[in-house]
Each structure stands twice: as C-alpha cells, then as structure tokens.
Amino acid sequence: MTTVKIKGMSCGHCVAAVIQALERLDTISKVSVDLEKGEARFAGEPALADVRAAIEAAGFEVVDENA
Ligand SMILES: [Cu+2]
C-alpha cells in the first residue's frame, strides 16, 4: 500500500471527491482516505505524478514529504 498526505480535506464530501478521483486511475485499487490524518492509501503502482494530478484536479493538494 502507498500513502500520500493530502492538504485541504475538511469533510466527507472532500473524502468522497478524493476517492472518486483516485479510483479513476486504473493503476490504483483499494482506495481509502483518512480524513483526520489527511491521508489517502491505495494499492497498486501508479506514477506518483498521476496521483498528484488526480488529487489536484479534484481541488486538493498533495503534501510533498520529501520537501
Ligand atoms: Cu469537504
């Protein structure tokens, strides 16, 4: 499983939007989002750029932990 930190989620609608955006990627499965931690978890090996683009297109921001 891969975990990414996401900034900007505040309620269940945000969670649903992120899940929907990620599930559209066919390189990903088993998406789950933890609102309190601000994290999305998923199985698969997507290009991280695709994950980032999907999340940003949904209106949220990926927190780069290496920065
Ligand atoms: Cu919301």
N, CA, C, O and the ligand as a Tripos MOL2 file, in Angstrom:
@<TRIPOS>MOLECULE
protein
  269   267    68     0     0
PROTEIN
NO_CHARGES

@<TRIPOS>ATOM
      1 N           0.8410   -1.1890    0.0000 N.3       1 MET1
      2 CA          0.0000    0.0000    0.0000 C.3       1 MET1
      3 C           0.8810    1.2460    0.0000 C.2       1 MET1
      4 O           1.9670    1.2770    0.5800 O.2       1 MET1
      5 N           0.3670    2.2610   -0.6720 N.am      2 THR2
      6 CA          1.0550    3.5510   -0.7030 C.3       2 THR2
      7 C           0.1980    4.5640    0.0490 C.2       2 THR2
      8 O          -1.0290    4.5340   -0.0400 O.2       2 THR2
      9 N           0.8400    5.4480    0.7800 N.am      3 THR3
     10 CA          0.1290    6.5090    1.4850 C.3       3 THR3
     11 C           0.6050    7.8610    0.9800 C.2       3 THR3
     12 O           1.8060    8.1030    0.8560 O.2       3 THR3
     13 N          -0.3460    8.7360    0.6900 N.am      4 VAL4
     14 CA          0.0340   10.1120    0.3590 C.3       4 VAL4
     15 C          -0.6920   11.0610    1.3010 C.2       4 VAL4
     16 O          -1.8450   10.8360    1.6690 O.2       4 VAL4
     17 N          -0.0040   12.1150    1.6780 N.am      5 LYS5
     18 CA         -0.5920   13.1610    2.5160 C.3       5 LYS5
     19 C          -1.3150   14.1570    1.6220 C.2       5 LYS5
     20 O          -0.7970   14.5770    0.5870 O.2       5 LYS5
     21 N          -2.5170   14.5260    2.0380 N.am      6 ILE6
     22 CA         -3.3140   15.4480    1.2450 C.3       6 ILE6
     23 C          -3.7480   16.6200    2.1200 C.2       6 ILE6
     24 O          -4.2030   16.4530    3.2520 O.2       6 ILE6
     25 N          -3.5890   17.7990    1.5540 N.am      7 LYS7
     26 CA         -3.9780   19.0050    2.2740 C.3       7 LYS7
     27 C          -5.3040   19.5140    1.7160 C.2       7 LYS7
     28 O          -5.5190   19.4840    0.5040 O.2       7 LYS7
     29 N          -6.1810   19.9730    2.5790 N.am      8 GLY8
     30 CA         -7.3870   20.6620    2.1270 C.3       8 GLY8
     31 C          -8.6820   19.9010    2.3100 C.2       8 GLY8
     32 O          -9.7510   20.4330    2.0130 O.2       8 GLY8
     33 N          -8.6160   18.6490    2.7970 N.am      9 MET9
     34 CA         -9.8600   17.9020    3.0060 C.3       9 MET9
     35 C         -10.4690   18.3040    4.3470 C.2       9 MET9
     36 O          -9.7760   18.3470    5.3640 O.2       9 MET9
     37 N         -11.7710   18.5980    4.3420 N.am     10 SER10
     38 CA        -12.3940   19.0350    5.5880 C.3      10 SER10
     39 C         -13.6520   18.2800    5.9510 C.2      10 SER10
     40 O         -14.1430   18.4300    7.0700 O.2      10 SER10
     41 N         -14.1900   17.4800    5.0630 N.am     11 CYS11
     42 CA        -15.4290   16.7720    5.3980 C.3      11 CYS11
     43 C         -15.5920   15.5440    4.5160 C.2      11 CYS11
     44 O         -14.7340   15.2320    3.6900 O.2      11 CYS11
     45 N         -16.6920   14.8670    4.7050 N.am     12 GLY12
     46 CA        -16.9400   13.6370    3.9700 C.3      12 GLY12
     47 C         -17.0430   13.8440    2.4670 C.2      12 GLY12
     48 O         -16.7350   12.9450    1.6850 O.2      12 GLY12
     49 N         -17.4750   15.0300    2.0730 N.am     13 HIS13
     50 CA        -17.5560   15.3010    0.6360 C.3      13 HIS13
     51 C         -16.1620   15.3580    0.0160 C.2      13 HIS13
     52 O         -15.9350   14.8810   -1.0960 O.2      13 HIS13
     53 N         -15.2480   15.9470    0.7600 N.am     14 CYS14
     54 CA        -13.8630   16.0070    0.2860 C.3      14 CYS14
     55 C         -13.3090   14.5930    0.1460 C.2      14 CYS14
     56 O         -12.6690   14.2590   -0.8510 O.2      14 CYS14
     57 N         -13.5610   13.7760    1.1510 N.am     15 VAL15
     58 CA        -13.0870   12.3920    1.1370 C.3      15 VAL15
     59 C         -13.6390   11.6710   -0.0930 C.2      15 VAL15
     60 O         -12.9070   10.9870   -0.8080 O.2      15 VAL15
     61 N         -14.9420   11.8370   -0.3250 N.am     16 ALA16
     62 CA        -15.5780   11.1730   -1.4660 C.3      16 ALA16
     63 C         -14.9780   11.6600   -2.7820 C.2      16 ALA16
     64 O         -14.7850   10.8770   -3.7130 O.2      16 ALA16
     65 N         -14.6850   12.9540   -2.8520 N.am     17 ALA17
     66 CA        -14.1190   13.5110   -4.0870 C.3      17 ALA17
     67 C         -12.7320   12.9420   -4.3510 C.2      17 ALA17
     68 O         -12.3920   12.6200   -5.4890 O.2      17 ALA17
     69 N         -11.9420   12.8220   -3.3060 N.am     18 VAL18
     70 CA        -10.5850   12.2770   -3.4650 C.3      18 VAL18
     71 C         -10.6440   10.8060   -3.8580 C.2      18 VAL18
     72 O          -9.9180   10.3610   -4.7470 O.2      18 VAL18
     73 N         -11.5150   10.0580   -3.1890 N.am     19 ILE19
     74 CA        -11.6410    8.6290   -3.5090 C.3      19 ILE19
     75 C         -12.0570    8.4630   -4.9640 C.2      19 ILE19
     76 O         -11.5050    7.6370   -5.6910 O.2      19 ILE19
     77 N         -13.0320    9.2540   -5.3770 N.am     20 GLN20
     78 CA        -13.5240    9.1570   -6.7480 C.3      20 GLN20
     79 C         -12.4210    9.4930   -7.7560 C.2      20 GLN20
     80 O         -12.2670    8.8230   -8.7780 O.2      20 GLN20
     81 N         -11.6670   10.5340   -7.4480 N.am     21 ALA21
     82 CA        -10.5880   10.9530   -8.3500 C.3      21 ALA21
     83 C          -9.5300    9.8550   -8.4730 C.2      21 ALA21
     84 O          -9.0230    9.5880   -9.5630 O.2      21 ALA21
     85 N          -9.2040    9.2250   -7.3430 N.am     22 LEU22
     86 CA         -8.1600    8.1940   -7.3690 C.3      22 LEU22
     87 C          -8.6520    6.9130   -8.0180 C.2      22 LEU22
     88 O          -7.8990    6.2220   -8.7040 O.2      22 LEU22
     89 N          -9.9150    6.6040   -7.7980 N.am     23 GLU23
     90 CA        -10.4380    5.3640   -8.3720 C.3      23 GLU23
     91 C         -10.5280    5.4290   -9.8930 C.2      23 GLU23
     92 O         -10.6410    4.4040  -10.5650 O.2      23 GLU23
     93 N         -10.4760    6.6420  -10.4210 N.am     24 ARG24
     94 CA        -10.4830    6.7900  -11.8710 C.3      24 ARG24
     95 C          -9.1590    6.3300  -12.4940 C.2      24 ARG24
     96 O          -9.0960    6.0220  -13.6850 O.2      24 ARG24
     97 N          -8.1250    6.2910  -11.6870 N.am     25 LEU25
     98 CA         -6.8260    5.8110  -12.1800 C.3      25 LEU25
     99 C          -6.8550    4.2870  -12.2070 C.2      25 LEU25
    100 O          -7.1120    3.6430  -11.1890 O.2      25 LEU25
    101 N          -6.5900    3.7190  -13.3780 N.am     26 ASP26
    102 CA         -6.7070    2.2610  -13.4410 C.3      26 ASP26
    103 C          -5.4610    1.5590  -12.9190 C.2      26 ASP26
    104 O          -5.3940    0.3290  -12.9080 O.2      26 ASP26
    105 N          -4.4780    2.3350  -12.4870 N.am     27 THR27
    106 CA         -3.2840    1.7390  -11.8800 C.3      27 THR27
    107 C          -3.4480    1.5780  -10.3640 C.2      27 THR27
    108 O          -2.5390    1.1040   -9.6820 O.2      27 THR27
    109 N          -4.6130    1.9770   -9.8460 N.am     28 ILE28
    110 CA         -4.8360    2.0180   -8.3980 C.3      28 ILE28
    111 C          -6.0440    1.1720   -8.0290 C.2      28 ILE28
    112 O          -7.0150    1.0940   -8.7810 O.2      28 ILE28
    113 N          -5.9720    0.5370   -6.8570 N.am     29 SER29
    114 CA         -7.1610   -0.1280   -6.3360 C.3      29 SER29
    115 C          -7.1790    0.0270   -4.8210 C.2      29 SER29
    116 O          -6.2200    0.5070   -4.2160 O.2      29 SER29
    117 N          -8.2720   -0.3820   -4.2340 N.am     30 LYS30
    118 CA         -8.4150   -0.3730   -2.7600 C.3      30 LYS30
    119 C          -8.1100    1.0020   -2.1680 C.2      30 LYS30
    120 O          -7.3110    1.1260   -1.2400 O.2      30 LYS30
    121 N          -8.7470    2.0170   -2.7090 N.am     31 VAL31
    122 CA         -8.5080    3.3690   -2.2050 C.3      31 VAL31
    123 C          -9.2270    3.5650   -0.8770 C.2      31 VAL31
    124 O         -10.4070    3.2380   -0.7460 O.2      31 VAL31
    125 N          -8.5130    4.0970    0.0990 N.am     32 SER32
    126 CA         -9.1860    4.5320    1.3160 C.3      32 SER32
    127 C          -8.5870    5.8590    1.7470 C.2      32 SER32
    128 O          -7.4060    6.1260    1.5280 O.2      32 SER32
    129 N          -9.4240    6.6900    2.3660 N.am     33 VAL33
    130 CA         -8.9780    8.0170    2.7690 C.3      33 VAL33
    131 C          -9.2760    8.2010    4.2480 C.2      33 VAL33
    132 O         -10.3760    7.9100    4.7160 O.2      33 VAL33
    133 N          -8.2770    8.6880    4.9740 N.am     34 ASP34
    134 CA         -8.4350    9.0030    6.3910 C.3      34 ASP34
    135 C          -8.4940   10.5160    6.5390 C.2      34 ASP34
    136 O          -7.4940   11.2180    6.3840 O.2      34 ASP34
    137 N          -9.6810   10.9910    6.8390 N.am     35 LEU35
    138 CA         -9.8900   12.4470    6.9120 C.3      35 LEU35
    139 C          -9.0660   13.0760    8.0310 C.2      35 LEU35
    140 O          -8.4580   14.1290    7.8380 O.2      35 LEU35
    141 N          -9.0440   12.4390    9.1960 N.am     36 GLU36
    142 CA         -8.3420   13.0330   10.3360 C.3      36 GLU36
    143 C          -6.8460   13.1240   10.1090 C.2      36 GLU36
    144 O          -6.2090   14.1120   10.4730 O.2      36 GLU36
    145 N          -6.2940   12.0870    9.5080 N.am     37 LYS37
    146 CA         -4.8540   12.1080    9.2340 C.3      37 LYS37
    147 C          -4.5340   12.8950    7.9710 C.2      37 LYS37
    148 O          -3.3890   13.2960    7.7630 O.2      37 LYS37
    149 N          -5.5450   13.1200    7.1220 N.am     38 GLY38
    150 CA         -5.2970   13.7740    5.8490 C.3      38 GLY38
    151 C          -4.4620   12.9000    4.9390 C.2      38 GLY38
    152 O          -3.4950   13.3500    4.3240 O.2      38 GLY38
    153 N          -4.8610   11.6320    4.8660 N.am     39 GLU39
    154 CA         -4.0820   10.6790    4.0810 C.3      39 GLU39
    155 C          -4.9740    9.8570    3.1670 C.2      39 GLU39
    156 O          -6.1220    9.5540    3.4930 O.2      39 GLU39
    157 N          -4.4240    9.5080    2.0230 N.am     40 ALA40
    158 CA         -5.0680    8.5220    1.1590 C.3      40 ALA40
    159 C          -4.1410    7.3160    1.0680 C.2      40 ALA40
    160 O          -2.9230    7.4540    0.9650 O.2      40 ALA40
    161 N          -4.7480    6.1280    1.1090 N.am     41 ARG41
    162 CA         -3.9860    4.8970    0.9480 C.3      41 ARG41
    163 C          -4.5500    4.1210   -0.2250 C.2      41 ARG41
    164 O          -5.7560    4.1240   -0.4680 O.2      41 ARG41
    165 N          -3.6680    3.4600   -0.9450 N.am     42 PHE42
    166 CA         -4.1620    2.6730   -2.0700 C.3      42 PHE42
    167 C          -3.1610    1.5890   -2.4170 C.2      42 PHE42
    168 O          -1.9850    1.6660   -2.0630 O.2      42 PHE42
    169 N          -3.6490    0.5850   -3.1120 N.am     43 ALA43
    170 CA         -2.7990   -0.4730   -3.6380 C.3      43 ALA43
    171 C          -2.5080   -0.1860   -5.1030 C.2      43 ALA43
    172 O          -3.2330    0.5660   -5.7550 O.2      43 ALA43
    173 N          -1.4580   -0.7810   -5.6050 N.am     44 GLY44
    174 CA         -1.0950   -0.5700   -6.9940 C.3      44 GLY44
    175 C           0.1970    0.2160   -7.0930 C.2      44 GLY44
    176 O           0.7570    0.6600   -6.0900 O.2      44 GLY44
    177 N           0.6580    0.3780   -8.3250 N.am     45 GLU45
    178 CA          1.9150    1.0980   -8.5190 C.3      45 GLU45
    179 C           1.7630    2.1880   -9.5670 C.2      45 GLU45
    180 O           2.3330    2.1070  -10.6560 O.2      45 GLU45
    181 N           0.9940    3.2000   -9.2260 N.am     46 PRO46
    182 CA          0.7800    4.2880  -10.1860 C.3      46 PRO46
    183 C           1.9980    5.1970  -10.2450 C.2      46 PRO46
    184 O           2.8200    5.2170   -9.3280 O.2      46 PRO46
    185 N           2.1030    5.9470  -11.3310 N.am     47 ALA47
    186 CA          3.0850    7.0270  -11.3650 C.3      47 ALA47
    187 C           2.6140    8.0840  -10.3680 C.2      47 ALA47
    188 O           1.4520    8.4890  -10.3760 O.2      47 ALA47
    189 N           3.5190    8.5140   -9.5250 N.am     48 LEU48
    190 CA          3.1210    9.4770   -8.5000 C.3      48 LEU48
    191 C           2.6050   10.7720   -9.1160 C.2      48 LEU48
    192 O           1.7620   11.4510   -8.5280 O.2      48 LEU48
    193 N           3.1030   11.1120  -10.2860 N.am     49 ALA49
    194 CA          2.6340   12.3220  -10.9730 C.3      49 ALA49
    195 C           1.1510   12.1990  -11.3230 C.2      49 ALA49
    196 O           0.4150   13.1850  -11.2830 O.2      49 ALA49
    197 N           0.7120   10.9710  -11.6700 N.am     50 ASP50
    198 CA         -0.7060   10.7570  -11.9800 C.3      50 ASP50
    199 C          -1.5600   10.9310  -10.7330 C.2      50 ASP50
    200 O          -2.6400   11.5210  -10.7800 O.2      50 ASP50
    201 N          -1.0620   10.4120   -9.6250 N.am     51 VAL51
    202 CA         -1.7820   10.5320   -8.3550 C.3      51 VAL51
    203 C          -1.9190   12.0080   -7.9770 C.2      51 VAL51
    204 O          -2.9890   12.4820   -7.5950 O.2      51 VAL51
    205 N          -0.8110   12.6990   -8.0960 N.am     52 ARG52
    206 CA         -0.8050   14.1230   -7.7600 C.3      52 ARG52
    207 C          -1.7770   14.8970   -8.6580 C.2      52 ARG52
    208 O          -2.5380   15.7390   -8.1820 O.2      52 ARG52
    209 N          -1.7400   14.6060   -9.9430 N.am     53 ALA53
    210 CA         -2.6060   15.3120  -10.8890 C.3      53 ALA53
    211 C          -4.0760   15.0460  -10.5830 C.2      53 ALA53
    212 O          -4.9000   15.9590  -10.6380 O.2      53 ALA53
    213 N          -4.4040   13.7980  -10.2610 N.am     54 ALA54
    214 CA         -5.7930   13.4520   -9.9720 C.3      54 ALA54
    215 C          -6.2860   14.1820   -8.7270 C.2      54 ALA54
    216 O          -7.4050   14.6930   -8.6940 O.2      54 ALA54
    217 N          -5.4490   14.2200   -7.7210 N.am     55 ILE55
    218 CA         -5.8360   14.8740   -6.4670 C.3      55 ILE55
    219 C          -5.9640   16.3810   -6.6630 C.2      55 ILE55
    220 O          -6.8850   17.0110   -6.1450 O.2      55 ILE55
    221 N          -5.0350   16.9420   -7.4110 N.am     56 GLU56
    222 CA         -5.0920   18.3890   -7.6470 C.3      56 GLU56
    223 C          -6.2750   18.7640   -8.5240 C.2      56 GLU56
    224 O          -6.8800   19.8200   -8.3420 O.2      56 GLU56
    225 N          -6.6070   17.8870   -9.4870 N.am     57 ALA57
    226 CA         -7.7670   18.1610  -10.3350 C.3      57 ALA57
    227 C          -9.0550   18.1410   -9.5110 C.2      57 ALA57
    228 O         -10.0330   18.7990   -9.8660 O.2      57 ALA57
    229 N          -9.0530   17.3890   -8.4170 N.am     58 ALA58
    230 CA        -10.2270   17.3370   -7.5420 C.3      58 ALA58
    231 C         -10.2590   18.5280   -6.5930 C.2      58 ALA58
    232 O         -11.2290   18.7110   -5.8580 O.2      58 ALA58
    233 N          -9.2080   19.3350   -6.6050 N.am     59 GLY59
    234 CA         -9.2070   20.5570   -5.8240 C.3      59 GLY59
    235 C          -8.4230   20.4960   -4.5210 C.2      59 GLY59
    236 O          -8.5800   21.3560   -3.6550 O.2      59 GLY59
    237 N          -7.5770   19.4760   -4.3860 N.am     60 PHE60
    238 CA         -6.7970   19.3290   -3.1670 C.3      60 PHE60
    239 C          -5.3090   19.3460   -3.4930 C.2      60 PHE60
    240 O          -4.9010   19.3930   -4.6540 O.2      60 PHE60
    241 N          -4.5280   19.3080   -2.4470 N.am     61 GLU61
    242 CA         -3.0900   19.4350   -2.6490 C.3      61 GLU61
    243 C          -2.3530   18.2570   -2.0220 C.2      61 GLU61
    244 O          -2.6630   17.8440   -0.9050 O.2      61 GLU61
    245 N          -1.3970   17.7320   -2.7330 N.am     62 VAL62
    246 CA         -0.5740   16.6590   -2.1830 C.3      62 VAL62
    247 C           0.5940   17.3010   -1.4240 C.2      62 VAL62
    248 O           1.2940   18.1740   -1.9390 O.2      62 VAL62
    249 N           0.7750   16.8450   -0.2000 N.am     63 VAL63
    250 CA          1.8750   17.3590    0.6070 C.3      63 VAL63
    251 C           3.1210   16.5410    0.2880 C.2      63 VAL63
    252 O           3.1430   15.3230    0.4630 O.2      63 VAL63
    253 N           4.1410   17.2200   -0.1750 N.am     64 ASP64
    254 CA          5.3740   16.5400   -0.5310 C.3      64 ASP64
    255 C           6.2320   16.3610    0.7160 C.2      64 ASP64
    256 O           6.7980   17.3220    1.2380 O.2      64 ASP64
    257 N           6.3200   15.1190    1.1840 N.am     65 GLU65
    258 CA          7.0180   14.8790    2.4420 C.3      65 GLU65
    259 C           8.5240   14.9230    2.2930 C.2      65 GLU65
    260 O           9.2480   14.9770    3.2870 O.2      65 GLU65
    261 N           8.9980   14.9000    1.0640 N.am     66 ASN66
    262 CA         10.4400   14.9660    0.8450 C.3      66 ASN66
    263 C          10.9380   16.4020    0.7430 C.2      66 ASN66
    264 O          12.1420   16.6560    0.7190 O.2      66 ASN66
    265 N           9.9960   17.3320    0.6820 N.am     67 ALA67
    266 CA         10.3940   18.7260    0.5020 C.3      67 ALA67
    267 C          10.9260   19.3000    1.8150 C.2      67 ALA67
    268 O          11.3130   20.4670    1.8660 O.2      67 ALA67
    269 CU        -15.3750   18.7410    2.3020 Cu       68 CU68
@<TRIPOS>BOND
     1     1     2 1
     2     2     3 1
     3     3     4 2
     4     3     5 am
     5     5     6 1
     6     6     7 1
     7     7     8 2
     8     7     9 am
     9     9    10 1
    10    10    11 1
    11    11    12 2
    12    11    13 am
    13    13    14 1
    14    14    15 1
    15    15    16 2
    16    15    17 am
    17    17    18 1
    18    18    19 1
    19    19    20 2
    20    19    21 am
    21    21    22 1
    22    22    23 1
    23    23    24 2
    24    23    25 am
    25    25    26 1
    26    26    27 1
    27    27    28 2
    28    27    29 am
    29    29    30 1
    30    30    31 1
    31    31    32 2
    32    31    33 am
    33    33    34 1
    34    34    35 1
    35    35    36 2
    36    35    37 am
    37    37    38 1
    38    38    39 1
    39    39    40 2
    40    39    41 am
    41    41    42 1
    42    42    43 1
    43    43    44 2
    44    43    45 am
    45    45    46 1
    46    46    47 1
    47    47    48 2
    48    47    49 am
    49    49    50 1
    50    50    51 1
    51    51    52 2
    52    51    53 am
    53    53    54 1
    54    54    55 1
    55    55    56 2
    56    55    57 am
    57    57    58 1
    58    58    59 1
    59    59    60 2
    60    59    61 am
    61    61    62 1
    62    62    63 1
    63    63    64 2
    64    63    65 am
    65    65    66 1
    66    66    67 1
    67    67    68 2
    68    67    69 am
    69    69    70 1
    70    70    71 1
    71    71    72 2
    72    71    73 am
    73    73    74 1
    74    74    75 1
    75    75    76 2
    76    75    77 am
    77    77    78 1
    78    78    79 1
    79    79    80 2
    80    79    81 am
    81    81    82 1
    82    82    83 1
    83    83    84 2
    84    83    85 am
    85    85    86 1
    86    86    87 1
    87    87    88 2
    88    87    89 am
    89    89    90 1
    90    90    91 1
    91    91    92 2
    92    91    93 am
    93    93    94 1
    94    94    95 1
    95    95    96 2
    96    95    97 am
    97    97    98 1
    98    98    99 1
    99    99   100 2
   100    99   101 am
   101   101   102 1
   102   102   103 1
   103   103   104 2
   104   103   105 am
   105   105   106 1
   106   106   107 1
   107   107   108 2
   108   107   109 am
   109   109   110 1
   110   110   111 1
   111   111   112 2
   112   111   113 am
   113   113   114 1
   114   114   115 1
   115   115   116 2
   116   115   117 am
   117   117   118 1
   118   118   119 1
   119   119   120 2
   120   119   121 am
   121   121   122 1
   122   122   123 1
   123   123   124 2
   124   123   125 am
   125   125   126 1
   126   126   127 1
   127   127   128 2
   128   127   129 am
   129   129   130 1
   130   130   131 1
   131   131   132 2
   132   131   133 am
   133   133   134 1
   134   134   135 1
   135   135   136 2
   136   135   137 am
   137   137   138 1
   138   138   139 1
   139   139   140 2
   140   139   141 am
   141   141   142 1
   142   142   143 1
   143   143   144 2
   144   143   145 am
   145   145   146 1
   146   146   147 1
   147   147   148 2
   148   147   149 am
   149   149   150 1
   150   150   151 1
   151   151   152 2
   152   151   153 am
   153   153   154 1
   154   154   155 1
   155   155   156 2
   156   155   157 am
   157   157   158 1
   158   158   159 1
   159   159   160 2
   160   159   161 am
   161   161   162 1
   162   162   163 1
   163   163   164 2
   164   163   165 am
   165   165   166 1
   166   166   167 1
   167   167   168 2
   168   167   169 am
   169   169   170 1
   170   170   171 1
   171   171   172 2
   172   171   173 am
   173   173   174 1
   174   174   175 1
   175   175   176 2
   176   175   177 am
   177   177   178 1
   178   178   179 1
   179   179   180 2
   180   179   181 am
   181   181   182 1
   182   182   183 1
   183   183   184 2
   184   183   185 am
   185   185   186 1
   186   186   187 1
   187   187   188 2
   188   187   189 am
   189   189   190 1
   190   190   191 1
   191   191   192 2
   192   191   193 am
   193   193   194 1
   194   194   195 1
   195   195   196 2
   196   195   197 am
   197   197   198 1
   198   198   199 1
   199   199   200 2
   200   199   201 am
   201   201   202 1
   202   202   203 1
   203   203   204 2
   204   203   205 am
   205   205   206 1
   206   206   207 1
   207   207   208 2
   208   207   209 am
   209   209   210 1
   210   210   211 1
   211   211   212 2
   212   211   213 am
   213   213   214 1
   214   214   215 1
   215   215   216 2
   216   215   217 am
   217   217   218 1
   218   218   219 1
   219   219   220 2
   220   219   221 am
   221   221   222 1
   222   222   223 1
   223   223   224 2
   224   223   225 am
   225   225   226 1
   226   226   227 1
   227   227   228 2
   228   227   229 am
   229   229   230 1
   230   230   231 1
   231   231   232 2
   232   231   233 am
   233   233   234 1
   234   234   235 1
   235   235   236 2
   236   235   237 am
   237   237   238 1
   238   238   239 1
   239   239   240 2
   240   239   241 am
   241   241   242 1
   242   242   243 1
   243   243   244 2
   244   243   245 am
   245   245   246 1
   246   246   247 1
   247   247   248 2
   248   247   249 am
   249   249   250 1
   250   250   251 1
   251   251   252 2
   252   251   253 am
   253   253   254 1
   254   254   255 1
   255   255   256 2
   256   255   257 am
   257   257   258 1
   258   258   259 1
   259   259   260 2
   260   259   261 am
   261   261   262 1
   262   262   263 1
   263   263   264 2
   264   263   265 am
   265   265   266 1
   266   266   267 1
   267   267   268 2
@<TRIPOS>SUBSTRUCTURE
     1 MET1         2 RESIDUE 1 A MET
     2 THR2         6 RESIDUE 1 A THR
     3 THR3        10 RESIDUE 1 A THR
     4 VAL4        14 RESIDUE 1 A VAL
     5 LYS5        18 RESIDUE 1 A LYS
     6 ILE6        22 RESIDUE 1 A ILE
     7 LYS7        26 RESIDUE 1 A LYS
     8 GLY8        30 RESIDUE 1 A GLY
     9 MET9        34 RESIDUE 1 A MET
    10 SER10       38 RESIDUE 1 A SER
    11 CYS11       42 RESIDUE 1 A CYS
    12 GLY12       46 RESIDUE 1 A GLY
    13 HIS13       50 RESIDUE 1 A HIS
    14 CYS14       54 RESIDUE 1 A CYS
    15 VAL15       58 RESIDUE 1 A VAL
    16 ALA16       62 RESIDUE 1 A ALA
    17 ALA17       66 RESIDUE 1 A ALA
    18 VAL18       70 RESIDUE 1 A VAL
    19 ILE19       74 RESIDUE 1 A ILE
    20 GLN20       78 RESIDUE 1 A GLN
    21 ALA21       82 RESIDUE 1 A ALA
    22 LEU22       86 RESIDUE 1 A LEU
    23 GLU23       90 RESIDUE 1 A GLU
    24 ARG24       94 RESIDUE 1 A ARG
    25 LEU25       98 RESIDUE 1 A LEU
    26 ASP26      102 RESIDUE 1 A ASP
    27 THR27      106 RESIDUE 1 A THR
    28 ILE28      110 RESIDUE 1 A ILE
    29 SER29      114 RESIDUE 1 A SER
    30 LYS30      118 RESIDUE 1 A LYS
    31 VAL31      122 RESIDUE 1 A VAL
    32 SER32      126 RESIDUE 1 A SER
    33 VAL33      130 RESIDUE 1 A VAL
    34 ASP34      134 RESIDUE 1 A ASP
    35 LEU35      138 RESIDUE 1 A LEU
    36 GLU36      142 RESIDUE 1 A GLU
    37 LYS37      146 RESIDUE 1 A LYS
    38 GLY38      150 RESIDUE 1 A GLY
    39 GLU39      154 RESIDUE 1 A GLU
    40 ALA40      158 RESIDUE 1 A ALA
    41 ARG41      162 RESIDUE 1 A ARG
    42 PHE42      166 RESIDUE 1 A PHE
    43 ALA43      170 RESIDUE 1 A ALA
    44 GLY44      174 RESIDUE 1 A GLY
    45 GLU45      178 RESIDUE 1 A GLU
    46 PRO46      182 RESIDUE 1 A PRO
    47 ALA47      186 RESIDUE 1 A ALA
    48 LEU48      190 RESIDUE 1 A LEU
    49 ALA49      194 RESIDUE 1 A ALA
    50 ASP50      198 RESIDUE 1 A ASP
    51 VAL51      202 RESIDUE 1 A VAL
    52 ARG52      206 RESIDUE 1 A ARG
    53 ALA53      210 RESIDUE 1 A ALA
    54 ALA54      214 RESIDUE 1 A ALA
    55 ILE55      218 RESIDUE 1 A ILE
    56 GLU56      222 RESIDUE 1 A GLU
    57 ALA57      226 RESIDUE 1 A ALA
    58 ALA58      230 RESIDUE 1 A ALA
    59 GLY59      234 RESIDUE 1 A GLY
    60 PHE60      238 RESIDUE 1 A PHE
    61 GLU61      242 RESIDUE 1 A GLU
    62 VAL62      246 RESIDUE 1 A VAL
    63 VAL63      250 RESIDUE 1 A VAL
    64 ASP64      254 RESIDUE 1 A ASP
    65 GLU65      258 RESIDUE 1 A GLU
    66 ASN66      262 RESIDUE 1 A ASN
    67 ALA67      266 RESIDUE 1 A ALA
    68 CU68       269 GROUP 0 **** ****
